[in-house]
Amino acid sequence: QPEFDIICNVTSKAERNPENIKKLLVDQICSTVRWRESIINMSNEKVTNFIEIGPGKVLTGMVKRTIKDINCFSINSIDDMKKVANEFKK
């Protein structure tokens, strides 16, 4: 059972039921990804921080273009991780 909502790419909605999450993970392999709708739904639910983990900043840029006045962080290295951790300590 997740401790927090999982936003599913297939529905762009929050889910906590483990069986539904498993099915939706399989479904996303051959379904349309509703990434933009997912970001908008998270923003509507008052999510204010987005963290991209991995090489590049493509998703960070897409979030910034989709939602104005949002906090975006990109983690590409251990140093980036430390910087983001320090941001959240403030």
Secondary structure, DSSP 8 states (H G I E B T S, - for coil): --SS-EE-TTT-SEE--HHHHHHHHHHTTTS---HHHHHHHHHHTT--EEEEESSSSHHHHHHHHHSSS-EEEEE-SHHHHHHHHHHHH-
